[in-house]
Each structure stands twice: as C-alpha cells, then as structure tokens.
C-alpha cells in the first residue's frame, strides 16, 4: 500500500474511533443518593447505574454520587426536578409530602402489609392514581423503578424496650412530620428534628436516645455503635423511587429509554425481594454484637393497636385527607380477602 493510501486509511480509522467516542459520551447523567455504601439500597443504586451503562454499550453513561456528596435525603427530589442532576433516589415519605400531603398515608402505622400492596394502591385505585399523577407531574419527574429502604422498627440506646411503656420519656429523632404523632402518643420527653448526617453525633452526645429506622441504616451510618435494643414488629414500610428528570428522559432516544426502564424493572424486583431478607440479617448482626431484639407480646401489640386507633390516627388527621385514608383502608381490606 502506498504511503498516501496508508495515511488516508489511518485517518479514516482515527475519525471513526473519535466519532464512536463522541457518540458514546453524547448522553450522560448524574445519579445522586444519600445512602452510605453499606446500605442495601446503595448497592441497588449502583447496580442500576452499572447495568444501564453496560446495556447501552456506553451510549448512556450514568455517574453515581453516593453518601449525599451532591444532595441529601431532603434535597434530592428538588435537584432532579430542577435538573441539577438527572437521576435521584428519592425516599417517598421524605420527598413526596411537600408536594402532596396525602402521600403521608403511607406513614400510618401498620396500614400496608407489604410493598406490593402499598404500590398497588397507587397503581390500581382512582384515589391512588390521582395522587401519584399529581406528585410526578407537579415535580416534573418520572419514576422508572423502586428501591425500597426497608421496614421501620424502633431502635434505642436503652437496654430494653419490650413494652409500649418502655419508650416513655425517650429523647427521639424525627425525620419528617409524620413521625411526630406516633412519638407523642408514646409519651416521649423530647422530639428533635435531625437530618441523617447528624444522627450519629446526636446519639453519641445523648441529644437523642431512640429513633425509628430501617435495620440496614444502623450499619450504613454506624448508629449500631450507640444502639442497644430494637422493638418489633415493624410498624411501617419505607419505599424509595428511582426518579428521573422527565424533560431529560423524554429527550433520550427510544432505545435508551427502553434500557433505563428495563433495568429499572429488574432492580425493582431484586431490591424488593432482598430488602426484607437483608433487614433480617442486619438484626442478626445486631444481636451478634450484643444488641437486644424485643418483640412486643400479643397483649402489648393489642395495646399498641388501640393506641393507634384512639390517639395516633386522630393526631395524624391533619397530615392527609380523610378520603385518602378511607380509600387506602378499603384497598388493603380487598387485597386481604383476595
């Protein structure tokens, strides 16, 4: 081959490579989440990004920013809505009530028996669908998957919390307003509003001694160093959502949208299947380190159910419309019969 022809061939190859590289970097996204690296939900957030990057063959590159590097638990939905980032992991009970207070219905203790029932309410009932549409349209996001945080139990630095009365006088953490009615009904002495990043220090210096938490979080944030007991059964389920900026997502080519949705569906199933098991393992680890798991007796659970009906539910009345609670209770009753 003549030199001129060789140079020409090399130039074509180089340009082809550069063109391929440019195309690969054409679609980029930043994914923000607040969980620490040990949290099960963090693992699934990373899995989502990794799988999308692989299946898009580099055409869509998602870069992750964990541990609140960019935005914390309270800021992430607003960041996605404003396209400060394109993708975020939003914890529903934190992110959604400021948009529509009726999402607080998910915080009603012992209302939804599992994640499928809670999600079914939003997908299958007129009231739930309207609520979901209002939240997503007003915030300018689309939900492409689920990444549940887990079930909530009461954790404490007290050595034993095996009765309702054992919580009386506790100094507790409130993450959201829907936490307060339950704490008040349990007759705690102090309620402190704290973001996740300040909980460790608050436990360390005695500002708080009790909090509601999913089991995975106590290891993700090293709270286990100051906690001695947990009270079961779990009283709430905490769902989290893979949210994307809708304008950004709508601008993607159809094949890349399909990749994001397919991976989102797979992560949803895997994370939901695994969260209860990983929570159970966290409790085993907790007992192995000397922690105590206190499961309320049937008599104490009956007392708690009565307390919920007579005090907690009335205290939560201002947090959502009565019609949404009625619809949720009716849906749960129907699913139990089926």
N, C-alpha and C positions, 0 to 999 in steps of 0.2 A: 504494500500500500504506500502511495506517495505521501510525503510529509504533509502536504496541504490537505489531503483527504483524511489523514490521521487526525490532524488538528481539528478539522471540521467534525469528525465523528466524536472526538473527545468533548468538543464544545456542546454538541447535542446531548451527550450523556450527562454533562455537568448541569446544563439548563434543565434537563428532565428531572435530575435529582433535586435541584433547587426548587423547581415547580412543585414537586411532590412534598418537599419540606414545608413550603409556604402553605400548601393546601392542608397539610397536617395540622398546622398551627392556626388555621383560619377560625376555628370555633374553640373558644376557651371559656372556662367557668371557674369561679372560686366557690368552694363549699365551706361554710362556717358552721362549727358546732362547739358547744361549751363543755362537753363531757371530757373527763380525763382519760388517758389512754387505757386504764384498766377497766373502764365501764363497758359492759356488753354492748350498749348502744353505739359506743365509739367504734367498736370493731365492725359493726354493720355499716356505719357511715363510711368507713374506709373501704369496706368491701364494695359498696355501691360505686364509689369513685373508680376503684380499680377495675371493676367489671365493665363499666361504661367505657373507660379508656381503652380497654383491650378489644371490646367488641366493635367499637367504632374505628378500630385499626388506626388509632392516632388522630383521626379527623376531629374528634372532640376530646379535648384534654381538660379534665377536672383536677384542680389543685385543692387539697384539703388544708384547712386551718383549724386545728383542734384546740381544745382546752381554753376556749374563749380568747384566742390570740387576736381575733378581729372583733368579735361581738359576743356578748354574754347571753345568758338564757333569756333575759328580758328584751334584748335589743335585736335578736336575730331576725324576727319576722319583719320588723321595720326595715332592716337592712336589705332583705330580699325584695320587699315591696318597692324600695327606692332604687334598687339595683346597685347598691353599694357592694353587694355580692349577688351572684346569680342563683345560688342554691343555699339552702339552710336546713338545719334540723330543728324544727320548732316543737317544743313541748306544749301540747294543746291547752292545758289548764293555765299556763302562764301567758301564752301568746294570744289566744283567741278571745277571752272575756273582754278585753278592752275594745274589741271590735263589735262583739255582740255578747251581752251579759248572759244570754241563755245557754252558752256553752258551759257555764258553771254547773249545769245539771249533772255533768259527768263527775262532779265532786261530791254529790250526795252519797253519804256512806252506804255501802252495801247495796246500791241500786243495780248496777250492771254486774252480772255474774262472771263475765269473761269479755275479752276484747272483741270477739266476733259479734256478740250481742250489742255492745256499745257502737261498733261501726255500722251494724245493721240498722240501728235506729236512724243514723244519718243517711243511710242509703235507701231505706225501704219505706219510710213513713213520710207523709206530706210535711209534717212539722219539722222532722229532722232534715229533710232535703232543703226546705226553705232556709233553715238556719245555716246549713252548710254552704248553700249558694250565696247567702248574704256575706258570710265570713270571707270566702275566697274571692268573690267579685269586688267587695269593698277594699280588700287588701291588695288586689292585683296579683294574686299568686295562683298557682295550680298545684295540687297535691299529686305527686307521682308515686307515692309509696308510704308505707308505715314503718316505723322503727320504735316500737314501744319501749318505754323506760322501765316499766315493771309495776308490780303491786306494792302498795304502801302499807307498812307496819309502823308501830311506834317504837322508836329506839331511845334509850336513855342511859345516862351515866349512873342512874340509881341501880343498886344491886339487884332489885327485884321489882317487877311491875305486873304482878299476876292477877290484879283486880282493877276495877274501874277506880276505886278509891285511891289506889297506889299512885295515880297520876296527880292527885290533888296537890296544889302548891308548887307544881313544877314550873320552871322557867323555860319557856318553849320558843322555838323558831317558827315564824310564819313566812312562807314564801309568797303566798297570794291571799287575797281577801277571803276566799272560800275556806281557808284553813281556820279562820277565827271562830266561827260559830261552834265548831266541834271543841276547840280548846276551851272556850268559855263554858260550855256545858260540862266539861270535865273539871272545872274549877281550878284551873292553873293560876299561879300567882302573877305571872309576867309573860307577855307576848311580845317578842322582838322581831321586827321585820328585817330579814337578812338575805342578801344575795348569796349564792352558793359559795363564792370565793371567800366569804368572811365567816363561814360556819366553823371551820377548824379552830380558828383563833377564839371564837366565842365559846366553844366547848372547852378549850384549853384554859381560858381565864375565868370560867364559871358564869359568863354572861347568860348562857343557856345551859340546861342540862338534859333537855328532851326535845325530840323533833320527829316529825313523820318523814319517812324516807323509804325509797326502794332499796332492797338489800345490796344491789350492785354498787350503789353510790357510796356506801360507807367505806368500801375499799378503794374506789376510784379517787376519793378525796382524803383518804387516811383518817376518816372520822372514827374508824374502829379503834384507834388508839385511845379514845376517851369514852367509848361506849361500853356498857357492861350488860345491858339487857334489851330484849325486844319483846313486844307484846303482839300476839297473833290472836285471832285470824286477821289476815289482811282486810283493810276496810275500803280501799279504793284502787282503781286501775288507772295508770298514767300512760296515755298514748302520746306518741310523738310522730311527727309527719315530715316526710321529705318534700319540702316546698321549693318550687322554682318560680322565678320571676316570669309572669305569664307573657309579657311582651318579648322577652328574650327567648323563651321557649317556643312561642309561636313563629319566631323568625328562623328557627332551625329547619333544615331540610327534613322531609317526611321520614326518611330512613333513620336519621339520628334521633328524631322524636320517638320512633318505634323502639330504638335501642334503649333509650332512657326509661321508657315505660315498661319494657320487658324486664330490665334489670330491677327497676323499682318493685315490680310484682314479685320477683324472686326474693329480693331482700325482705319484702313484707312478710312473706311466708316463713322464711328462715328465722327472722328476728322474732316473730310471734311464736313460732314453735319452740324457740330456745329460751325465751325470756323467763318463763316460769321455772324451767329446769336450772338455769343459771342463778336465779334467785334462791332456789332451794340449796344449791351448792354454796352460795355465799353464807347462808345461815349455818350450814355445816361447818364452814371455815370459822365462823364466829364462835360457835360452841367449842371448836377445837382450840381456840386461843383463850378460852376461859369465859366466854360470854354465856349468857343465860337466855334461853328461849322460853317465854311464858305464854302458854296458850290458855285463853280465858275458858273457864269451866262453862258448861251449858247454862248454869244459873247466872253466871256473870254475863254471858252473851245475851241472855234474856233481859237482864237489866240494861245492857247497852242498847238493845233494840228498842226498849221502852224509852230510854233517854233520847234516842234518835227521833222517835216519833213525837215525843212530848216537848223536847227542848231544841234539839239541833235543827230539825226541819223548820219549825217556826222561825228560828233565828236566821235561816238561810232564805227566807221568803223574799227578801229584797234583792237577792242575787240573781234571780231568774223569774220569768213569768210563770204563774201557776199553771197555765195551759201546757207549757213545755214539760213540766214535771208530770202532769197527768198523762200526757202522751207517752212519755218515756216509761212510766209505770205500766201503762196498758200494753205497750210493745213487749216489755220484759215478761209480763204475765202470759201473753200469747205465745212467746217463744218457749216458755217453760212447758206449756201444755203440749206443744208440738214436739 
